[in-house]
Amino acid sequence: MIPAAFDYVRATSLDDALARLAAGGGSAKAIAGGQSLLPLMKLRLARPETLVDIGRLAELKGVRRLGDGRVSIGGLTTYDEMLRDMTLHRYGLLADALPNIGDVQVRNRGTIGGATAHADPASDMPAILLALDAEVVVRSVRGERAIPIAGFFQGAFASALEPDELITELRLPGGREDLGSAYRAIEQPASGYSIAGVAAIIGARSGDRWGFCSVAITGVGEHPYRATAVESAILGGASFEAAAAHACDGVTVASDIHADREYRAHVATVQVRRALEAAAARLA
Amino acid sequence: MAEHVSLVVNGVPREVDVEPRRLLVQLLREDLDLTGTHIACDTSQCGACTVTLDGKSVKSCTVLAVQADGANVTTIEGMATADGLHPLQAAFWENHGLQCGFCTPGMIMSAADLLARTTDPTDDEIRHAIAGNFCRCTGYQNIVTAIRAAATTVRAGAAG
């Protein structure tokens, strides 16, 4: 399979990339590792007129701690680089998810910025970013803005990112000692995409109540979402099992040849319970 | 418009003019006649097209040739030396790590990435490392055995 023809430019700097994207007026697309975009282009589901290769912009790579305690992951950081970064190891849900995203070959090329921009409804990383309440920092020739992750994913392959904007970094809150987190997923074996993937963070226990709970689900709805009904049930004192029953509340559950609606919804509730149990176990 | 790509393939500098949409696997197979790198699924799932790009395994059906400009690429043809087969190739032979052999070049290049990270992998680590490579014949058992044996050879070589 061969992509439709396109013009190729290799960006020499971030400003150069932004100028190229702006000049493209919506028909230019940035490519980093290409692990999401190239398969779409080969199927001709995406036909950009111009590809702006940002793969060599070193300033967008790497993980660093910010002055306010948050952790910044450069948009061009690959999954493999994230796996090797000790700063990220203390995020239990990242330690769970990263080794199982794609496969080695995909993790060697695929970037967190690319995956976020791609907004695949079954991608693992969006659920993790949602659970963590991350911030998406984007830049264009018009300037920089920080988009709260809560409103970022808007549909299947649709996000708040404008065509001329580039994701420069993802900012995660600094880890709290009183919270535990975990990621659990059932994957479709050939593609590796989650039938249901769940990121959970829980903690701040006082007496017999949890003071903090954050649960996000991918693979199930039109886009990854926060399972707010689960969260409020937990904060209200419900058991993990009882709360997990609300995993798909208000969501149109996806159905395909790998998992029909009923099965997928069931898998989601099981994974929510397991992710909550694993997150709570990390607190001990 | 053609783009000029300079890269080193199996230790040999190569210069090729390509259309931007040309895939790395096409450059290897069609421009450089290195047909040891196979195309099977062509959707970045099966791993038959795996090569290493600057030492890291990639699926060459999902890399543009222009993205490999300036890179060092190793394909299955670059594994053996004048002294003989690479330890991975020898181990696949000795341990019957293949039946039809179609997936073998990709398996070996993925295993090369693994052995570059650790020369003492557990069986779980070996299975995890080839999760992106499909074999439809063997059930993987002898492939895992072969990679484990190759790791032993590499460790012995490093110690010797």
Interface residues (C-beta under 8 A of the other chain):
Chain A: M1 I2 P3 A4 A5 F6 D7 Y8 R10 I31 G34 Q35 L38 P39 M41 K42 L51 D53 G55 D80 P99 G102 D103 V104 Q105 V106 N108 R109 A190 S191 G192
Chain B: M1 E3 E19 P20 R21 L23 Q26 D42 T43 S44 Q45 G47 T50 L53 K56 S57 V58 K59 C61 T62 V63 L64 V66 Q67 D69 S110 D113 L114 H128 A129 A131 G132 N133
